[in-house]
Amino acid sequence: MSRESGPIMTDAPDRDLASRCLSRAKTDVETWLALLEQGQLATIAPFGQMFVYQLKLQQKLDDRAFAIGELYRLYYRREDGEGTIPIPTDLLRGIV
């Protein structure tokens, strides 16, 4: 039997964790970039400031999909997600 390569989420807790982390990443990136555009970088928590700074260094401030993906991976690892980080393609639709 042939399987497609790439991450597959078969365990419901992994899918729930991925969904929570992705939702949080979307919200945080949108909030942080909006505050940055308003000139309110100082109001963002230090972790958010460093994340925005890293995006700026990588010249990725305008790439919301990249930012959300990176933050999602960080959040997933922080939540003790193990193994290959699942990429829930159905959840990633509409990020751009």
N, C-alpha and C positions, 0 to 999 in steps of 0.2 A: 504494500500500500504506500503510495507517495504522499508526502506532506509538503506543504509550501514552507519555504524557509522563512525565518523571522520570528519575532516574539509572538507567542500565542497565549492568550489568557484563558486558562481552563478553570482556574480556581476562583470561585465567587469572591472571596475576601480580597484577592489581588485586583479584581475588577473594581470592587468598591473602593479600595485604597487608591487605585489609579484615578478613579473618578473624583474622589475628594481632593487629591493632590492637584489634578488638572484644574478643577474649579477654583481652588485657592490660588494657583499660579495665574490663571486668567485675571481674576479679580485684582491681585496684587500688582501685576504688570500694568494693567489699565489704570489703576489708581496712581501708581508711582509715576508713570509717564505723563498723566494728566497734571499731577502736581509739579512735575519738572517743567512742563509747558507753561504753567502759571507762575514760574519763578519761585516755587515754594519747596525746593529740594531740602531745605533745612527742617521741614516739618515731617519728613520721612524718617522712619526708624533707621538706626545705623546699618542694619543688614540690607535694607532697601536702598540706602544711599550707596553702599558698596556695590550692590548688584547693578544699579544704574551706572555707576562709574565704570564698572567692567564692560558694560554694553558700549559705553562711549569709547573706551580704549579699543574695543574690537570693531568700532564703527558700525554697530548694529542697533543703534537707538531707534532707527526707523523700521526695523524688522521685528514686528510684534510676534510673529509666529516663532521666530528664533528665540526671542526673549521668553515667551511662554514655555516653549519646549525645554529650555535650559533650566528655568525655575521649577518646572514640573519634575524634572529628573532630580534636582536637589531635594525637593520636598519628599519625593518618593523614597529616596535614600534616608532622609532624616526620620522618616516614619518606620524605619527598619524594613523597608521593602527588600526582599532578597532575590538573588538571581538576576536574570536579565530583566531590565526595566520594561514593563509592557508598554507598548505603544498602541493605545486604544484608538484605532483609526476612526471608528464611528464617533468617538468623543472629540477627536481633533478637527472634525469637519467644521468649517466656518471660522477657523482662526486665521485671519489675515487682515 
